[in-house]
Amino acid sequence: MESSRLLQKITTWDADAARHILSRTLFGFTKSDVDFALSKTLDDFVDNYLLANQPQPATPTTIDTNSEWVTLPYDPTDPNNNTNFSRYFTSLIYWWLNLMMNQGYSFQERLVLFLHNHFVSEANTVRIPQFMYLQNKLFRDYALGNFLDLTKKVTIDPAMLLYLNGAQNTKNTPNENYARELMELFTLGIGNYTEDDIHNGAKALTGWRINNSTLTSYFNKNFFADVSKTFLGQTGDFSYEDIVNIIFAHVDASSNPVAEQFICRKLYKEFVYYQPDANGEVYISQLADIFMTNNYELKPVLSTLLKSQFFHSPDIRGAKIKSPLHFLLTALKQFSINTDNDILGYIRSASSLLSQDILNPPDVRGWQGQRNWISTTTYPQRNTITDSIINGRKIGTTTLKVDVVAYARTYSSSENAVNFVDDVTAQLIQFPLSQTRKDELLQTMLDGAAVYDWSTYDPQAASLLSKFFKALMRLPEYQLS
């Protein structure tokens, strides 16, 4: 594709395009979601639905007593802290999973998870659920906002100050952990800064402390290194805001903006393709220009990305491996399965089993994704999970099971076996299936019967459809988004 066309808007807004956008912006979708998207223009659906600002949701409450906890002061001497950590943390996870399941037509929750995996903090290290909630709220506030401002806010965020030792960073004993990760993982990437930049950047970040009673961070000048610092080629008595501003103004030897390219590459790898090729690099640079021109606002970048010809090219559709959370939530949403606390708890444990422990990335680099999600252990576990959704699984007081016959009849083609397989695979699988694959699925569903004998009203229909859906969800292609 010519570089001049990469960012051009697609000219065909059809079911394939809608499913692709939905698969990359939502945690699963239904046929009615595709119909709704197509009832709008591309611009209207992307800009006024997916990228519309959302109100803040109600705060989480404890599962056992439905009581408020996010504003409770944290007392480090309280002997109940371990118990409260478990209770509050569990309610925070259930609350966020519920938001993911009920996100409507908003890109926001996928972006919140992206930001959580970009500006990483681990709950098991922070150990104060109130701070993890406040960080999650911060990501939600800025998910469709200004990335420069978000970076400044994250820098003095209490959870981050705890996680990367910013609260121990003083003028006499500078702690370089956050300064290093700010540049290496959050904004610039390896090779675009020096050890001296880390050392002097850490000095500029000194002085910030945490108030456990008010659940806020505050600046104490007594701990601040009030001296001249040389950072990324500039010299002055810099503060944390100065450091972030300098980072975003930094260019490489070819005068290319570094942070803008780095962040747009992260967006690309998360929502477009896991590894940019030559066209991908050009596309990233073009997105970075939009990012910089719009003063680091995310909306213009995301709007352009979701409508672009490159994003909708055949090589991009169905080329991302679903994360465990995306995989699990998609499976439930596709079949319109309602969730309660039992199901939310199951999603949490199943996601952890598949190597994505929500709010606990493995380290400061976050979940690496793509091929790391699939192994000789996790792929069979994925199959076991999807089998159980079709077969039925008792979870607490809830039975997790798809009514396969009722679901099949939501398709107008349900009584025509060949057309039904075509329609279902187009809806549930984003990667284009070969005719051989479709024929195999068809034979699984017919189980030796003739095509013209197929009917969802046959006494064996439920059993045959169960075999069909289990086989479909076991396919490697089903793992793709």
N, C-alpha and C positions, 0 to 999 in steps of 0.2 A: 504494500500500500504506500502511495506517495506521502511524504512527510506533510505536505500541505493539506492532505485530507484526513489526517489522523484525528484532529479535533473537530472536524466537520460533523454536523448533526446527521444522524441516520435519516433516511428518507422514507423508510417503511416502518410504521408503528403497528406491529401485528402481535399475535399470540406468542410467537417465539421470542420477540424482543421484550415483551412484557414479562414472560417467565424468567428471562435472563436477568432483568433488572430486579425482579422480586427475589430471585434466588440469591442475589449478592447484597441485598439491602435488608431483607427480613429474615427472621428465624423460621422459615417455612411459610407456605401459602397454599390456598385452596383454588379450585376452579372459579369460584365466585370472586376471588381476589383478582384473578386474571381478567375476568369480565369487567370488574369495576375499573381496573387500570385502563382497559381499552375503551371504556365509556368516556374517558377524558382524553384530551390531547396529550402528547408526550410532554410538552412544556408544563401543562397544567398539573399532570400527575407528579412529575419530578419536583417541580418548584413549590407547588401549593399543597402537596401531600407528603411525599417522602422527606422533603427538606423544610417543611413548615416547623416553626418554633412550637414547642410543646409546653404545657403548664407543668410545674413541678408536681410529681405524684405525692400522695399522702405518705407520711413517714412510716417506716416499719414499726410494728409492735411485737411484743413477745408472743410466741405461738401458744404457750400454756395459759397465760393470764390476760393476753391482749392489752398489755400495759405499755406506755411510752418509755423509751429508754435512750433515744438518740441524744437528748439534751441533758441526761444525768451526768453530773461531775464524776470524774474518775479519781478514785482514792487508791493510790498504790499500796496502802497499808490494809485495805479491806480484805479480810480472809475469804470473802465470797467471790473474789475476782475471777478465779478459774471457772467457777460455776456460771457466773454471769457472762464470761467470755463465750462459753459454749452456747448458752441460751440466746444471747444477743446476736452472736455470729450466725447461728442457725436461722434466726428470724430475718437477718439481713440477706442471707442467701435466698431464702424462700421468697422474700419480697422482690429481689431482683429477678429471679426466675419467673415470677408471676408477671413482672413488667415485660420480660422478653416474650412470654406466651401471649400477652395481650397488648402488643405494641401498636396494633392498628396498622395504618399505612405510613408509618414513620421509620425513617432510617436511624433514628436517634439511638436506640438500644444497641444496635450493631456497632455504632460509633463509640458508645460508652465502653463496650467491651474492647474495642480496638485501642482506645486511650488507656484503659486499664493495663493492657498488654504492652503499651508503649512506655508510659510513665509508671513502671512497675513498682508496686509495694506488695509485700506478702503479709496477709493477715496473721499468720502464725509467728511472724517476726514482730509486727507492730503490736499485737496483743491487746489493742484497745478498739473494740468494735465501733465505738462512737467516731473515732478518727477515720476508720475505713468507710463508714457511712458518709462522713463529710467529704472525703475524697471522691467517692462515687457520685455524690451530688455535684461536686465541682466539675467532674467530667461531663455530667448531664447538662450543667449550665453552659458549658463551652463546646459541646459536641458539634454544634452548628455555628460556632462563634469564631473568635479571634485566637489563633494559635499562639501568637506572641504573648498576648495577655495571659492565656492559659499557662504558658511556660513560666511566667513570672509567678502566677498563683501557686503552681505546683512546687516551685522552689521553696516557698515558705509554708507549704501545706503541712500540718502537724504529722500526718501519717508518713509523709516523705521525710520530714525532719527526723523522725524516729528510725525509719527504715534504712536510710543512708547516712545516719549519724550526724546530720546537720545540727541537731540540738547539742552536740558535743564539740562543735567547731568554734574554737576561740582564737583570739589574736596570739596567745602564747603557744598554743598547741593546735594549729590548723589541722582539721580533718579533711582529707582530700577525696573522700568517697563520692560525695555528691558532685563535686566539680568535675571529677573524671567521667562519671556516668552521664552528667548533663551534656558533655560534649561527645563522648564516645557513642552512647546509645540513644540519646534523646534529640540531638540537634545536628551534629556535624559528621560523626563517623571517624573511625580510625584513620590517621594520616593527615588530618586537617587541624591539628593542634600539637603542642609540645608539652613536655613534662613541666616546663616553666609556666606554661599557660594554666596547667592544672594547679600548680602551687599558688600562683597569684590569684587565680580564680577562686580558690578555696578561701583565701584571705578576704576577698570581696564578699564572700557569703557568710562571714562570721557575724555573730551578734544575735542570732535568732534563737529563741527559746520557746518552750511550750508551757501553757497554763492549763493544768489538768482540771482545774475547777471550772474555768470558763470554756474549755475545749477550743482554745484559740492559740495561735502563735503570736509572739510579740518580739519587738526589737529592744535589746539591751545594749546601749552604746558602750558600756564598760567592757563588753566582750568583743567589740568590733575592732578590727585591724585598721585603724584610722591613719593609713600611710599610703604613699604612692605605690601603685601596682602597674606593671606592664603586662598587658593581656591581649593576645592576638594582634600584636603590633601597635597597640595604643597604650598610652600611659596616663594615669590619673588616680585620684583617690576614689576608686570605683566602689559602688554598692552592688547589691544583687541585681537590681533593675538595670544598672549600667552594663553589667556582664551579659545579661540576656540580650539587651539591645545591640551590643557589639557582636555577639554571636550571630544574630540575624542579619547584620550588615556585612559579615565576613565573606570575602570572595577568595577563590583559589588563584593559582598563578595565571590562569587564562581569563581572569575576571568573571568567572561564573559564580553565581551565588551558591554557597555551600549548604546552608541550613534548609533553604527552600527546596533544593534538589533532594536532600536527604529525607525530608518529611514527605515530599510527594512520591519518592521511591517507596517509602513505607506504606503509603496509601495504595500505591500501585500493587505491591506485593500482597496486600491484604484483600483488596477488592477487585483487582484485575487479573493478575497472573503472578505466579510465585517467583518467576525469574525473567527479568526483562531481556529481550533480544535487542538488535540494533534499532528496530522501529520503536521498541519499548523505551529505549533510552531517549530517543528523540521526543516521544510522547511525554515522558517524565519531565524533560526540559521545558516543553511547551506548557505543561501544567504548572511548573515552577514559576514560569513567567506570569501566569494568571494569578498565582498565589501572591507573588511579590507586588504586582500591579494593584491588587486589591488589598494591600496592607495586611496580609496574612489572614484574611478571612477565609474560612473553609467552604462556605456555601458556593461561591463562584467556581471553585475548583471541582467540587463534587457534582454540581449541576452540569458543568461541561463534560466531566468524566462519564456520567451515567447516560448522556445523550450521544456520545461520540461514536463515530464509525469504528474507531479502533476497539473500543470497549465491546462493541457488538460484532466484531469480526469472528468468523468461524473458529479460529484457533483459540479464542478466549472463552467462548461459551462452553460450559461444562468442563472446564480445565482446572478448577480448584477443588482440592479434597476438603470435604466438610470437617470442621472441627468437631470434637465430641458433642459440645453443646449444640452446635448447628445441626448435627446429625440427629440427635435425640429430639430436639424441639421440632425439627422439620417432620420427623416421622409422626409425631403426635398431631401437629397442625394439619398435615396433609389429610388425615382421616377425621379431623374435627373432634379430637378426643378432649374432653373437658378435664381440667386439672383441679385437684384439691391438695391439701398439705401432704397427704400420703404420696401422691404422684410427684409433687415437687421434691419430696425427700428421695424418691426413687431416681429422679433426674439427677439430683446432686450426687448420689452414690454411684450411679451408672457412669456419669461423666468422669468422676474421679477414677473409676475402674479403667476407663478408656484414656487415662493420662491427662485429663484436664480437670484439676481440682479447683473449682471456682473460687476466686479471690486469693488463690495461692499458686501463682505461677512458680515454676521450678527454681528460678533464680532471677536476678535483675535483668537478664536478657529476655525474659518472658518465654511464652510458648513459641517454639520455632515454626510449628505448623507444617502444612503440606505433607510431604512424605514421612515426616516424623509422627504423623497421626496414625499411620498404618504399619503394623508389624505382624509377625506370625502369632502374636498373642492377641492384639487388639482387633484384628480383622475377624477372627472367629467369635470374639466377644460381641462385636457389632452384629454378627449374624444371629447369635443367641438372643440378643435383645430384640431384634426385629421379628424373629420367630415368635417370641413371647407376646409381642403386641398383637400378632395375628391369632395365635393359639389361645391367648387369655392368660393373665397372670394376676394372682391375688396379691395386692399390696395394702397391708393394713386392713381397713374396712372397705377398700375400693378394689374393683376388678378392672384391670387394664385390658381391654379387648376391643377389636374392631368388628363391627357388624358388617362383614364383607359383602353380603348380599345387598343390604341397604345402600352401602357405599357404591357398589357396582351400578345400581339403578339410578344413581345421580348422573350417569352418563347416558345421553340419548342413544348411544350405540350399544347399550348393554346386552341387547338380544342378538347382536351380530358379532360373532366371536372375533373375526379378523379386524373389523373396525374398532371393536372394543379394546383389543390389545394395542392397536395403534394409538388410540386416544389416551389410554391409561399411561402408556410408556412416555408419551409426549408430555403428560402432566407431571408425572412423578420422577422422571429422569431427565436431567438437563443435557447430558452428553448424548449426541445423536446415536441411537442404537442401529446396528446393522440389521438387515433383513434376516440374517441367520439367527441372531439373538431373538428377534421377534417371533420367528417360526418356532424356536425352542420353547419360548414362553407359551405360545399358542398350544403346542402339543402338551405341555404340562397341564394347562387348564382343561383341555379336552380329554386328556387321559385315555386316548385310544378311540374316542367317539368321533363321529363325522362332524364336520364343521356345521352342517345344516341342522344337526340335532341339538346344538347348544341353546340353552335357555336358563335364565336365572331362576325360573320357576320349577326347574327340575329338582327332585328331592336331594340329589347329590350336589347341587350347585354350591352350597356353602363349603363343602369339603373341597371341591375342585377349585373354587376361588381362593380358599386358604392356601392351597398348594401353589397357585399362581402367584399370589402376593408374596408369599415367603420366598419363592424363587426369584421374583423381581427384586426384592429388597436385599437379597444376598449377592446380587450382581456387583462386580467392581464398579460399573457405571453408576450405580445408585449412591456410591460414596462421594460422587462428584457434584459440584455446584456450578 
